[in-house]
Amino acid sequence: MSDKIAIRTENAPAPAHTFSQGVRKGPLLQVSGQGPVDAVTGAYLHPGDVAAQTELTLRNVEAILQAGGASLSDVIMLRVYLTARDDFPTMNDAYGAFVSARVGDGVLPCRTTVFTGLPREEMLVEIDALAVVND
């Protein structure tokens, strides 16, 4: 059985003390929920702009995937958490442009979108990912 490995990168926001940015076990790589946080300053960016928050959040997810040896082409599932149903079309457009441009084989990941409260008031979106890595 393969060991469980914590994935860590300075190219994404530092994780809270209670979880890892990502965890890899064998070919599976799970990325913890990411938000619109600047990796260098830790500041939450783009208040009120769900499109910009979605893109930054996906960039953070992508950085952790890369640190774990994966790319968006390796992702089989993305989960999106939104605070407002009205933000869905804008998030969906930003998400679609970002993900489609990075999935080389044309097979888009599965996705679930959930409307919920998020840990910080300024967060409009949070996204996590599950990838299968072929070394």
N, CA, C and O atoms as CSV, one atom per row, in Angstrom:
chain,resi,resn,atom,element,x,y,z
A,1,MET,N,N,0.835,-1.179,0.000
A,1,MET,CA,C,0.000,0.000,0.000
A,1,MET,C,C,0.881,1.244,0.000
A,1,MET,O,O,1.881,1.289,0.715
A,2,SER,N,N,0.531,2.233,-0.775
A,2,SER,CA,C,1.341,3.446,-0.873
A,2,SER,C,C,1.082,4.375,0.313
A,2,SER,O,O,0.007,4.366,0.913
A,3,ASP,N,N,2.084,5.161,0.625
A,3,ASP,CA,C,1.982,6.120,1.721
A,3,ASP,C,C,1.131,7.309,1.323
A,3,ASP,O,O,1.008,7.642,0.144
A,4,LYS,N,N,0.555,7.932,2.312
A,4,LYS,CA,C,-0.190,9.170,2.126
A,4,LYS,C,C,0.820,10.311,2.254
A,4,LYS,O,O,1.587,10.358,3.215
A,5,ILE,N,N,0.821,11.238,1.275
A,5,ILE,CA,C,1.801,12.314,1.224
A,5,ILE,C,C,1.080,13.655,1.230
A,5,ILE,O,O,0.164,13.873,0.437
A,6,ALA,N,N,1.488,14.553,2.122
A,6,ALA,CA,C,0.959,15.911,2.128
A,6,ALA,C,C,1.598,16.698,0.989
A,6,ALA,O,O,2.815,16.665,0.812
A,7,ILE,N,N,0.793,17.390,0.232
A,7,ILE,CA,C,1.273,18.231,-0.861
A,7,ILE,C,C,1.305,19.663,-0.363
A,7,ILE,O,O,0.353,20.151,0.245
A,8,ARG,N,N,2.424,20.328,-0.635
A,8,ARG,CA,C,2.617,21.698,-0.143
A,8,ARG,C,C,3.310,22.519,-1.209
A,8,ARG,O,O,4.289,22.072,-1.806
A,9,THR,N,N,2.801,23.727,-1.450
A,9,THR,CA,C,3.444,24.649,-2.368
A,9,THR,C,C,3.259,26.076,-1.874
A,9,THR,O,O,2.233,26.417,-1.285
A,10,GLU,N,N,4.263,26.899,-2.123
A,10,GLU,CA,C,4.164,28.322,-1.806
A,10,GLU,C,C,3.425,29.086,-2.902
A,10,GLU,O,O,3.181,30.285,-2.765
A,11,ASN,N,N,3.064,28.395,-3.995
A,11,ASN,CA,C,2.347,29.028,-5.101
A,11,ASN,C,C,0.841,29.057,-4.885
A,11,ASN,O,O,0.094,29.505,-5.756
A,12,ALA,N,N,0.396,28.585,-3.735
A,12,ALA,CA,C,-1.014,28.641,-3.347
A,12,ALA,C,C,-1.046,29.094,-1.891
A,12,ALA,O,O,-0.036,29.006,-1.192
A,13,PRO,N,N,-2.188,29.574,-1.432
A,13,PRO,CA,C,-2.261,30.045,-0.046
A,13,PRO,C,C,-1.883,28.955,0.950
A,13,PRO,O,O,-2.178,27.777,0.748
A,14,ALA,N,N,-1.230,29.366,2.019
A,14,ALA,CA,C,-0.878,28.422,3.088
A,14,ALA,C,C,-2.159,27.843,3.681
A,14,ALA,O,O,-3.145,28.559,3.855
A,15,PRO,N,N,-2.146,26.551,3.990
A,15,PRO,CA,C,-3.351,25.944,4.569
A,15,PRO,C,C,-3.511,26.317,6.039
A,15,PRO,O,O,-2.549,26.692,6.710
A,16,ALA,N,N,-4.721,26.208,6.514
A,16,ALA,CA,C,-4.949,26.371,7.943
A,16,ALA,C,C,-4.242,25.230,8.670
A,16,ALA,O,O,-3.894,24.216,8.064
A,17,HIS,N,N,-4.040,25.402,9.940
A,17,HIS,CA,C,-3.309,24.386,10.710
A,17,HIS,C,C,-4.075,23.067,10.833
A,17,HIS,O,O,-3.530,22.082,11.331
A,18,THR,N,N,-5.313,23.039,10.392
A,18,THR,CA,C,-6.133,21.837,10.566
A,18,THR,C,C,-6.246,20.967,9.316
A,18,THR,O,O,-6.918,19.937,9.354
A,19,PHE,N,N,-5.611,21.349,8.217
A,19,PHE,CA,C,-5.675,20.529,7.000
A,19,PHE,C,C,-4.495,20.812,6.088
A,19,PHE,O,O,-3.783,21.801,6.264
A,20,SER,N,N,-4.292,19.932,5.107
A,20,SER,CA,C,-3.230,20.072,4.102
A,20,SER,C,C,-3.782,20.772,2.867
A,20,SER,O,O,-4.987,20.746,2.618
A,21,GLN,N,N,-2.890,21.404,2.087
A,21,GLN,CA,C,-3.308,21.962,0.797
A,21,GLN,C,C,-3.821,20.843,-0.107
A,21,GLN,O,O,-4.824,20.991,-0.805
A,22,GLY,N,N,-3.113,19.735,-0.072
A,22,GLY,CA,C,-3.491,18.570,-0.862
A,22,GLY,C,C,-2.906,17.326,-0.229
A,22,GLY,O,O,-1.956,17.396,0.551
A,23,VAL,N,N,-3.482,16.187,-0.575
A,23,VAL,CA,C,-2.969,14.898,-0.104
A,23,VAL,C,C,-2.979,13.946,-1.287
A,23,VAL,O,O,-3.950,13.850,-2.037
A,24,ARG,N,N,-1.850,13.240,-1.425
A,24,ARG,CA,C,-1.745,12.222,-2.475
A,24,ARG,C,C,-1.535,10.859,-1.826
A,24,ARG,O,O,-0.717,10.705,-0.919
A,25,LYS,N,N,-2.275,9.892,-2.299
A,25,LYS,CA,C,-2.108,8.494,-1.892
A,25,LYS,C,C,-2.213,7.667,-3.157
A,25,LYS,O,O,-3.270,7.589,-3.785
A,26,GLY,N,N,-1.099,7.051,-3.520
A,26,GLY,CA,C,-1.063,6.324,-4.784
A,26,GLY,C,C,-1.339,7.293,-5.920
A,26,GLY,O,O,-0.754,8.374,-5.969
A,27,PRO,N,N,-2.226,6.917,-6.835
A,27,PRO,CA,C,-2.513,7.798,-7.964
A,27,PRO,C,C,-3.547,8.884,-7.659
A,27,PRO,O,O,-3.804,9.740,-8.506
A,28,LEU,N,N,-4.140,8.862,-6.473
A,28,LEU,CA,C,-5.181,9.842,-6.139
A,28,LEU,C,C,-4.583,11.081,-5.486
A,28,LEU,O,O,-3.740,10.985,-4.594
A,29,LEU,N,N,-5.028,12.232,-5.940
A,29,LEU,CA,C,-4.614,13.516,-5.380
A,29,LEU,C,C,-5.860,14.330,-5.090
A,29,LEU,O,O,-6.617,14.679,-5.996
A,30,GLN,N,N,-6.065,14.630,-3.808
A,30,GLN,CA,C,-7.189,15.478,-3.394
A,30,GLN,C,C,-6.646,16.844,-3.026
A,30,GLN,O,O,-5.722,16.956,-2.221
A,31,VAL,N,N,-7.224,17.894,-3.622
A,31,VAL,CA,C,-6.877,19.272,-3.299
A,31,VAL,C,C,-7.953,19.821,-2.377
A,31,VAL,O,O,-9.141,19.756,-2.692
A,32,SER,N,N,-7.533,20.363,-1.232
A,32,SER,CA,C,-8.474,20.982,-0.302
A,32,SER,C,C,-9.155,22.178,-0.949
A,32,SER,O,O,-8.644,22.761,-1.906
A,33,GLY,N,N,-10.310,22.533,-0.416
A,33,GLY,CA,C,-11.035,23.688,-0.914
A,33,GLY,C,C,-10.172,24.936,-0.897
A,33,GLY,O,O,-9.542,25.265,0.108
A,34,GLN,N,N,-10.155,25.621,-2.026
A,34,GLN,CA,C,-9.378,26.848,-2.190
A,34,GLN,C,C,-10.335,28.013,-2.424
A,34,GLN,O,O,-11.448,27.844,-2.921
A,35,GLY,N,N,-9.866,29.192,-2.052
A,35,GLY,CA,C,-10.658,30.391,-2.258
A,35,GLY,C,C,-9.845,31.457,-2.961
A,35,GLY,O,O,-8.730,31.202,-3.415
A,36,PRO,N,N,-10.412,32.665,-3.050
A,36,PRO,CA,C,-9.779,33.773,-3.767
A,36,PRO,C,C,-8.729,34.478,-2.909
A,36,PRO,O,O,-8.869,35.652,-2.567
A,37,VAL,N,N,-7.683,33.739,-2.573
A,37,VAL,CA,C,-6.661,34.234,-1.655
A,37,VAL,C,C,-5.328,34.370,-2.389
A,37,VAL,O,O,-4.921,33.471,-3.125
A,38,ASP,N,N,-4.662,35.491,-2.182
A,38,ASP,CA,C,-3.342,35.699,-2.759
A,38,ASP,C,C,-2.338,34.810,-2.027
A,38,ASP,O,O,-2.269,34.830,-0.798
A,39,ALA,N,N,-1.567,34.036,-2.774
A,39,ALA,CA,C,-0.620,33.084,-2.179
A,39,ALA,C,C,0.498,33.773,-1.399
A,39,ALA,O,O,1.013,33.212,-0.432
A,40,VAL,N,N,0.870,34.962,-1.805
A,40,VAL,CA,C,1.987,35.658,-1.163
A,40,VAL,C,C,1.534,36.405,0.095
A,40,VAL,O,O,2.156,36.293,1.151
A,41,THR,N,N,0.444,37.167,-0.031
A,41,THR,CA,C,0.025,38.028,1.080
A,41,THR,C,C,-1.007,37.394,2.000
A,41,THR,O,O,-1.158,37.811,3.149
A,42,GLY,N,N,-1.719,36.387,1.500
A,42,GLY,CA,C,-2.798,35.791,2.283
A,42,GLY,C,C,-4.063,36.624,2.280
A,42,GLY,O,O,-5.015,36.307,2.992
A,43,ALA,N,N,-4.086,37.692,1.482
A,43,ALA,CA,C,-5.253,38.572,1.412
A,43,ALA,C,C,-6.332,37.963,0.519
A,43,ALA,O,O,-6.035,37.336,-0.497
A,44,TYR,N,N,-7.573,38.157,0.913
A,44,TYR,CA,C,-8.709,37.782,0.081
A,44,TYR,C,C,-8.902,38.885,-0.945
A,44,TYR,O,O,-9.011,40.058,-0.589
A,45,LEU,N,N,-8.944,38.510,-2.218
A,45,LEU,CA,C,-8.983,39.483,-3.305
A,45,LEU,C,C,-10.324,39.486,-4.033
A,45,LEU,O,O,-11.119,38.554,-3.903
A,46,HIS,N,N,-10.556,40.525,-4.785
A,46,HIS,CA,C,-11.695,40.696,-5.687
A,46,HIS,C,C,-13.056,40.646,-4.981
A,46,HIS,O,O,-13.933,39.886,-5.393
A,47,PRO,N,N,-13.241,41.442,-3.928
A,47,PRO,CA,C,-14.531,41.428,-3.244
A,47,PRO,C,C,-15.674,41.769,-4.206
A,47,PRO,O,O,-15.597,42.735,-4.966
A,48,GLY,N,N,-16.718,40.968,-4.157
A,48,GLY,CA,C,-17.898,41.210,-4.978
A,48,GLY,C,C,-17.786,40.790,-6.429
A,48,GLY,O,O,-18.759,40.934,-7.169
A,49,ASP,N,N,-16.638,40.273,-6.875
A,49,ASP,CA,C,-16.424,39.902,-8.280
A,49,ASP,C,C,-16.247,38.391,-8.391
A,49,ASP,O,O,-15.133,37.880,-8.274
A,50,VAL,N,N,-17.348,37.680,-8.616
A,50,VAL,CA,C,-17.299,36.215,-8.620
A,50,VAL,C,C,-16.470,35.671,-9.783
A,50,VAL,O,O,-15.867,34.606,-9.648
A,51,ALA,N,N,-16.420,36.360,-10.905
A,51,ALA,CA,C,-15.612,35.882,-12.037
A,51,ALA,C,C,-14.128,35.912,-11.672
A,51,ALA,O,O,-13.415,34.928,-11.873
A,52,ALA,N,N,-13.669,37.035,-11.139
A,52,ALA,CA,C,-12.260,37.156,-10.749
A,52,ALA,C,C,-11.931,36.208,-9.595
A,52,ALA,O,O,-10.847,35.625,-9.564
A,53,GLN,N,N,-12.857,36.051,-8.650
A,53,GLN,CA,C,-12.639,35.119,-7.550
A,53,GLN,C,C,-12.555,33.682,-8.054
A,53,GLN,O,O,-11.744,32.897,-7.561
A,54,THR,N,N,-13.385,33.337,-9.027
A,54,THR,CA,C,-13.361,31.982,-9.589
A,54,THR,C,C,-12.026,31.708,-10.266
A,54,THR,O,O,-11.441,30.644,-10.068
A,55,GLU,N,N,-11.540,32.650,-11.058
A,55,GLU,CA,C,-10.263,32.444,-11.748
A,55,GLU,C,C,-9.110,32.313,-10.755
A,55,GLU,O,O,-8.282,31.413,-10.895
A,56,LEU,N,N,-9.042,33.184,-9.763
A,56,LEU,CA,C,-7.971,33.103,-8.774
A,56,LEU,C,C,-8.055,31.795,-7.984
A,56,LEU,O,O,-7.035,31.163,-7.709
A,57,THR,N,N,-9.248,31.405,-7.630
A,57,THR,CA,C,-9.444,30.154,-6.895
A,57,THR,C,C,-8.954,28.970,-7.723
A,57,THR,O,O,-8.276,28.086,-7.198
A,58,LEU,N,N,-9.286,28.945,-8.994
A,58,LEU,CA,C,-8.832,27.866,-9.876
A,58,LEU,C,C,-7.315,27.904,-10.061
A,58,LEU,O,O,-6.692,26.850,-10.190
A,59,ARG,N,N,-6.709,29.084,-10.076
A,59,ARG,CA,C,-5.245,29.179,-10.159
A,59,ARG,C,C,-4.612,28.553,-8.911
A,59,ARG,O,O,-3.580,27.888,-9.001
A,60,ASN,N,N,-5.228,28.766,-7.760
A,60,ASN,CA,C,-4.728,28.159,-6.526
A,60,ASN,C,C,-4.866,26.638,-6.566
A,60,ASN,O,O,-3.951,25.921,-6.162
A,61,VAL,N,N,-6.003,26.147,-7.049
A,61,VAL,CA,C,-6.199,24.700,-7.208
A,61,VAL,C,C,-5.139,24.146,-8.154
A,61,VAL,O,O,-4.523,23.119,-7.872
A,62,GLU,N,N,-4.930,24.824,-9.266
A,62,GLU,CA,C,-3.959,24.375,-10.269
A,62,GLU,C,C,-2.546,24.312,-9.691
A,62,GLU,O,O,-1.799,23.383,-9.997
A,63,ALA,N,N,-2.170,25.280,-8.868
A,63,ALA,CA,C,-0.828,25.292,-8.269
A,63,ALA,C,C,-0.618,24.072,-7.377
A,63,ALA,O,O,0.465,23.486,-7.375
A,64,ILE,N,N,-1.629,23.692,-6.632
A,64,ILE,CA,C,-1.518,22.520,-5.756
A,64,ILE,C,C,-1.496,21.241,-6.587
A,64,ILE,O,O,-0.745,20.315,-6.280
A,65,LEU,N,N,-2.307,21.184,-7.628
A,65,LEU,CA,C,-2.256,20.029,-8.531
A,65,LEU,C,C,-0.842,19.858,-9.084
A,65,LEU,O,O,-0.299,18.754,-9.078
A,66,GLN,N,N,-0.252,20.947,-9.558
A,66,GLN,CA,C,1.095,20.884,-10.128
A,66,GLN,C,C,2.118,20.433,-9.088
A,66,GLN,O,O,3.030,19.669,-9.404
A,67,ALA,N,N,1.969,20.899,-7.856
A,67,ALA,CA,C,2.892,20.484,-6.790
A,67,ALA,C,C,2.773,18.988,-6.512
A,67,ALA,O,O,3.727,18.358,-6.055
A,68,GLY,N,N,1.605,18.426,-6.787
A,68,GLY,CA,C,1.384,16.995,-6.582
A,68,GLY,C,C,1.631,16.156,-7.818
A,68,GLY,O,O,1.371,14.953,-7.811
A,69,GLY,N,N,2.132,16.775,-8.885
A,69,GLY,CA,C,2.454,16.039,-10.098
A,69,GLY,C,C,1.298,15.887,-11.067
A,69,GLY,O,O,1.315,14.992,-11.912
A,70,ALA,N,N,0.298,16.741,-10.959
A,70,ALA,CA,C,-0.898,16.636,-11.800
A,70,ALA,C,C,-1.168,17.955,-12.518
A,70,ALA,O,O,-0.497,18.962,-12.295
A,71,SER,N,N,-2.168,17.910,-13.379
A,71,SER,CA,C,-2.660,19.106,-14.070
A,71,SER,C,C,-4.182,19.022,-14.094
A,71,SER,O,O,-4.763,18.040,-13.633
A,72,LEU,N,N,-4.812,20.038,-14.624
A,72,LEU,CA,C,-6.273,19.991,-14.736
A,72,LEU,C,C,-6.736,18.860,-15.657
A,72,LEU,O,O,-7.871,18.398,-15.542
A,73,SER,N,N,-5.880,18.417,-16.558
A,73,SER,CA,C,-6.233,17.277,-17.407
A,73,SER,C,C,-6.356,15.979,-16.613
A,73,SER,O,O,-7.001,15.032,-17.063
A,74,ASP,N,N,-5.741,15.933,-15.435
A,74,ASP,CA,C,-5.804,14.747,-14.576
A,74,ASP,C,C,-6.987,14.780,-13.611
A,74,ASP,O,O,-7.262,13.791,-12.931
A,75,VAL,N,N,-7.680,15.900,-13.548
A,75,VAL,CA,C,-8.793,16.061,-12.611
A,75,VAL,C,C,-10.016,15.313,-13.124
A,75,VAL,O,O,-10.408,15.441,-14.284
A,76,ILE,N,N,-10.613,14.523,-12.220
A,76,ILE,CA,C,-11.846,13.822,-12.575
A,76,ILE,C,C,-13.070,14.481,-11.944
A,76,ILE,O,O,-14.197,14.254,-12.386
A,77,MET,N,N,-12.849,15.305,-10.901
A,77,MET,CA,C,-13.983,15.943,-10.229
A,77,MET,C,C,-13.563,17.273,-9.630
A,77,MET,O,O,-12.540,17.365,-8.951
A,78,LEU,N,N,-14.357,18.300,-9.885
A,78,LEU,CA,C,-14.223,19.596,-9.218
A,78,LEU,C,C,-15.542,19.875,-8.506
A,78,LEU,O,O,-16.623,19.657,-9.053
A,79,ARG,N,N,-15.428,20.359,-7.280
A,79,ARG,CA,C,-16.619,20.757,-6.534
A,79,ARG,C,C,-16.537,22.254,-6.307
A,79,ARG,O,O,-15.531,22.767,-5.817
A,80,VAL,N,N,-17.607,22.950,-6.668
A,80,VAL,CA,C,-17.684,24.399,-6.553
A,80,VAL,C,C,-18.734,24.729,-5.499
A,80,VAL,O,O,-19.849,24.209,-5.526
A,81,TYR,N,N,-18.356,25.597,-4.577
A,81,TYR,CA,C,-19.263,26.060,-3.529
A,81,TYR,C,C,-19.474,27.555,-3.745
A,81,TYR,O,O,-18.517,28.328,-3.767
A,82,LEU,N,N,-20.723,27.953,-3.902
A,82,LEU,CA,C,-21.068,29.358,-4.137
A,82,LEU,C,C,-21.961,29.860,-3.013
A,82,LEU,O,O,-22.750,29.102,-2.448
A,83,THR,N,N,-21.831,31.141,-2.696
A,83,THR,CA,C,-22.684,31.714,-1.662
A,83,THR,C,C,-24.022,32.200,-2.216
A,83,THR,O,O,-24.985,32.327,-1.460
A,84,ALA,N,N,-24.104,32.475,-3.523
A,84,ALA,CA,C,-25.332,33.039,-4.094
A,84,ALA,C,C,-25.687,32.354,-5.412
A,84,ALA,O,O,-24.862,32.249,-6.320
A,85,ARG,N,N,-26.913,31.900,-5.493
A,85,ARG,CA,C,-27.405,31.266,-6.714
A,85,ARG,C,C,-27.282,32.210,-7.916
A,85,ARG,O,O,-27.002,31.761,-9.027
A,86,ASP,N,N,-27.487,33.503,-7.702
A,86,ASP,CA,C,-27.415,34.477,-8.793
A,86,ASP,C,C,-26.021,34.567,-9.407
A,86,ASP,O,O,-25.878,35.033,-10.537
A,87,ASP,N,N,-24.988,34.128,-8.681
A,87,ASP,CA,C,-23.616,34.155,-9.198
A,87,ASP,C,C,-23.297,32.970,-10.114
A,87,ASP,O,O,-22.234,32.935,-10.733
A,88,PHE,N,N,-24.207,32.010,-10.202
A,88,PHE,CA,C,-23.899,30.801,-10.969
A,88,PHE,C,C,-23.516,31.081,-12.426
A,88,PHE,O,O,-22.477,30.590,-12.867
A,89,PRO,N,N,-24.304,31.848,-13.197
A,89,PRO,CA,C,-23.926,32.042,-14.610
A,89,PRO,C,C,-22.545,32.682,-14.786
A,89,PRO,O,O,-21.781,32.275,-15.662
A,90,THR,N,N,-22.225,33.673,-13.963
A,90,THR,CA,C,-20.927,34.344,-14.070
A,90,THR,C,C,-19.797,33.405,-13.676
A,90,THR,O,O,-18.772,33.335,-14.354
A,91,MET,N,N,-19.992,32.676,-12.565
A,91,MET,CA,C,-18.989,31.690,-12.153
A,91,MET,C,C,-18.806,30.652,-13.245
A,91,MET,O,O,-17.678,30.298,-13.587
A,92,ASN,N,N,-19.911,30.162,-13.795
A,92,ASN,CA,C,-19.861,29.105,-14.802
A,92,ASN,C,C,-19.088,29.549,-16.045
A,92,ASN,O,O,-18.334,28.764,-16.620
A,93,ASP,N,N,-19.272,30.797,-16.460
A,93,ASP,CA,C,-18.528,31.310,-17.617
A,93,ASP,C,C,-17.030,31.387,-17.320
A,93,ASP,O,O,-16.211,30.960,-18.133
A,94,ALA,N,N,-16.673,31.933,-16.151
A,94,ALA,CA,C,-15.252,32.041,-15.782
A,94,ALA,C,C,-14.633,30.656,-15.617
A,94,ALA,O,O,-13.527,30.404,-16.096
A,95,TYR,N,N,-15.344,29.767,-14.945
A,95,TYR,CA,C,-14.898,28.386,-14.742
A,95,TYR,C,C,-14.686,27.700,-16.104
A,95,TYR,O,O,-13.641,27.095,-16.343
A,96,GLY,N,N,-15.675,27.801,-16.979
A,96,GLY,CA,C,-15.601,27.145,-18.285
A,96,GLY,C,C,-14.419,27.610,-19.105
A,96,GLY,O,O,-13.726,26.796,-19.716
A,97,ALA,N,N,-14.179,28.920,-19.125
A,97,ALA,CA,C,-13.044,29.455,-19.885
A,97,ALA,C,C,-11.727,28.950,-19.323
A,97,ALA,O,O,-10.842,28.550,-20.079
A,98,PHE,N,N,-11.588,28.965,-18.001
A,98,PHE,CA,C,-10.338,28.550,-17.359
A,98,PHE,C,C,-10.078,27.064,-17.575
A,98,PHE,O,O,-8.999,26.682,-18.029
A,99,VAL,N,N,-11.043,26.240,-17.259
A,99,VAL,CA,C,-10.850,24.788,-17.317
A,99,VAL,C,C,-10.706,24.316,-18.763
A,99,VAL,O,O,-9.815,23.522,-19.065
A,100,SER,N,N,-11.554,24.784,-19.641
A,100,SER,CA,C,-11.497,24.344,-21.046
A,100,SER,C,C,-10.148,24.642,-21.686
A,100,SER,O,O,-9.657,23.853,-22.494
A,101,ALA,N,N,-9.549,25.768,-21.334
A,101,ALA,CA,C,-8.253,26.150,-21.909
A,101,ALA,C,C,-7.112,25.259,-21.422
A,101,ALA,O,O,-6.036,25.246,-22.020
A,102,ARG,N,N,-7.346,24.510,-20.330
A,102,ARG,CA,C,-6.258,23.734,-19.723
A,102,ARG,C,C,-6.442,22.225,-19.825
A,102,ARG,O,O,-5.550,21.469,-19.442
A,103,VAL,N,N,-7.557,21.789,-20.324
A,103,VAL,CA,C,-7.811,20.350,-20.447
A,103,VAL,C,C,-7.485,19.945,-21.881
A,103,VAL,O,O,-8.288,20.125,-22.798
A,104,GLY,N,N,-6.275,19.389,-22.048
A,104,GLY,CA,C,-5.756,19.093,-23.376
A,104,GLY,C,C,-6.499,18.016,-24.132
A,104,GLY,O,O,-6.585,18.073,-25.359
A,105,ASP,N,N,-7.045,17.025,-23.422
A,105,ASP,CA,C,-7.707,15.924,-24.118
A,105,ASP,C,C,-9.171,16.215,-24.424
A,105,ASP,O,O,-9.838,15.402,-25.064
A,106,GLY,N,N,-9.678,17.351,-23.981
A,106,GLY,CA,C,-11.056,17.731,-24.266
A,106,GLY,C,C,-12.090,17.090,-23.362
A,106,GLY,O,O,-13.276,17.406,-23.463
A,107,VAL,N,N,-11.665,16.193,-22.478
A,107,VAL,CA,C,-12.602,15.553,-21.549
A,107,VAL,C,C,-12.640,16.386,-20.278
A,107,VAL,O,O,-11.721,16.337,-19.459
A,108,LEU,N,N,-13.709,17.146,-20.126
A,108,LEU,CA,C,-13.831,18.030,-18.970
A,108,LEU,C,C,-14.104,17.222,-17.708
A,108,LEU,O,O,-14.759,16.182,-17.770
A,109,PRO,N,N,-13.605,17.693,-16.558
A,109,PRO,CA,C,-13.870,16.989,-15.304
A,109,PRO,C,C,-15.358,17.024,-14.961
A,109,PRO,O,O,-16.089,17.901,-15.423
A,110,CYS,N,N,-15.792,16.081,-14.162
A,110,CYS,CA,C,-17.129,16.153,-13.592
A,110,CYS,C,C,-17.163,17.354,-12.653
A,110,CYS,O,O,-16.121,17.858,-12.234
A,111,ARG,N,N,-18.377,17.807,-12.326
A,111,ARG,CA,C,-18.487,18.945,-11.414
A,111,ARG,C,C,-19.798,18.893,-10.657
A,111,ARG,O,O,-20.837,18.505,-11.191
A,112,THR,N,N,-19.722,19.291,-9.410
A,112,THR,CA,C,-20.903,19.522,-8.594
A,112,THR,C,C,-20.826,20.962,-8.119
A,112,THR,O,O,-19.755,21.432,-7.737
A,113,THR,N,N,-21.943,21.664,-8.138
A,113,THR,CA,C,-22.006,23.019,-7.603
A,113,THR,C,C,-22.999,23.039,-6.457
A,113,THR,O,O,-24.136,22.587,-6.596
A,114,VAL,N,N,-22.561,23.566,-5.326
A,114,VAL,CA,C,-23.379,23.611,-4.115
A,114,VAL,C,C,-23.507,25.067,-3.683
A,114,VAL,O,O,-22.530,25.814,-3.726
A,115,PHE,N,N,-24.694,25.471,-3.272
A,115,PHE,CA,C,-24.919,26.817,-2.747
A,115,PHE,C,C,-24.932,26.724,-1.230
A,115,PHE,O,O,-25.721,25.983,-0.643
A,116,THR,N,N,-24.034,27.496,-0.600
A,116,THR,CA,C,-23.832,27.356,0.835
A,116,THR,C,C,-23.186,28.609,1.416
A,116,THR,O,O,-22.796,29.515,0.680
A,117,GLY,N,N,-23.079,28.651,2.724
A,117,GLY,CA,C,-22.278,29.678,3.371
A,117,GLY,C,C,-20.824,29.256,3.326
A,117,GLY,O,O,-20.532,28.060,3.321
A,118,LEU,N,N,-19.910,30.204,3.294
A,118,LEU,CA,C,-18.480,29.915,3.264
A,118,LEU,C,C,-17.815,30.529,4.494
A,118,LEU,O,O,-18.397,31.400,5.140
A,119,PRO,N,N,-16.593,30.082,4.825
A,119,PRO,CA,C,-15.949,30.487,6.072
A,119,PRO,C,C,-15.715,31.993,6.241
A,119,PRO,O,O,-15.715,32.498,7.364
A,120,ARG,N,N,-15.520,32.701,5.142
A,120,ARG,CA,C,-15.247,34.140,5.222
A,120,ARG,C,C,-16.304,34.888,4.422
A,120,ARG,O,O,-16.694,34.453,3.338
A,121,GLU,N,N,-16.760,35.996,4.949
A,121,GLU,CA,C,-17.814,36.772,4.302
A,121,GLU,C,C,-17.432,37.219,2.894
A,121,GLU,O,O,-18.280,37.255,2.003
A,122,GLU,N,N,-16.140,37.566,2.685
A,122,GLU,CA,C,-15.700,38.054,1.384
A,122,GLU,C,C,-15.573,36.950,0.322
A,122,GLU,O,O,-15.401,37.244,-0.861
A,123,MET,N,N,-15.654,35.702,0.741
A,123,MET,CA,C,-15.561,34.576,-0.205
A,123,MET,C,C,-16.907,34.361,-0.892
A,123,MET,O,O,-17.923,34.126,-0.239
A,124,LEU,N,N,-16.892,34.446,-2.204
A,124,LEU,CA,C,-18.088,34.134,-2.985
A,124,LEU,C,C,-18.024,32.715,-3.531
A,124,LEU,O,O,-19.047,32.135,-3.896
A,125,VAL,N,N,-16.801,32.152,-3.586
A,125,VAL,CA,C,-16.599,30.844,-4.199
A,125,VAL,C,C,-15.469,30.093,-3.490
A,125,VAL,O,O,-14.510,30.693,-3.005
A,126,GLU,N,N,-15.607,28.779,-3.443
A,126,GLU,CA,C,-14.561,27.866,-2.979
A,126,GLU,C,C,-14.607,26.657,-3.903
A,126,GLU,O,O,-15.683,26.222,-4.315
A,127,ILE,N,N,-13.426,26.114,-4.229
A,127,ILE,CA,C,-13.350,24.986,-5.167
A,127,ILE,C,C,-12.334,23.966,-4.658
A,127,ILE,O,O,-11.248,24.332,-4.208
A,128,ASP,N,N,-12.699,22.666,-4.734
A,128,ASP,CA,C,-11.736,21.601,-4.450
A,128,ASP,C,C,-11.690,20.666,-5.650
A,128,ASP,O,O,-12.538,20.733,-6.540
A,129,ALA,N,N,-10.685,19.791,-5.660
A,129,ALA,CA,C,-10.467,18.942,-6.830
A,129,ALA,C,C,-9.990,17.549,-6.424
A,129,ALA,O,O,-9.334,17.371,-5.397
A,130,LEU,N,N,-10.334,16.579,-7.250
A,130,LEU,CA,C,-9.842,15.213,-7.132
A,130,LEU,C,C,-9.230,14.820,-8.466
A,130,LEU,O,O,-9.884,14.887,-9.507
A,131,ALA,N,N,-7.957,14.406,-8.425
A,131,ALA,CA,C,-7.240,14.038,-9.647
A,131,ALA,C,C,-6.684,12.622,-9.516
A,131,ALA,O,O,-6.452,12.120,-8.416
A,132,VAL,N,N,-6.482,12.005,-10.661
A,132,VAL,CA,C,-5.794,10.724,-10.755
A,132,VAL,C,C,-4.510,10.983,-11.521
A,132,VAL,O,O,-4.534,11.413,-12.675
A,133,VAL,N,N,-3.380,10.715,-10.860
A,133,VAL,CA,C,-2.076,11.041,-11.413
A,133,VAL,C,C,-1.454,9.776,-12.020
A,133,VAL,O,O,-1.346,8.742,-11.360
A,134,ASN,N,N,-1.053,9.882,-13.280
A,134,ASN,CA,C,-0.363,8.784,-13.937
A,134,ASN,C,C,1.107,9.139,-14.027
A,134,ASN,O,O,1.511,9.940,-14.870
A,135,ASP,N,N,1.905,8.543,-13.158
A,135,ASP,CA,C,3.351,8.829,-13.161
A,135,ASP,C,C,4.033,8.175,-14.341
A,135,ASP,O,O,5.245,8.307,-14.505
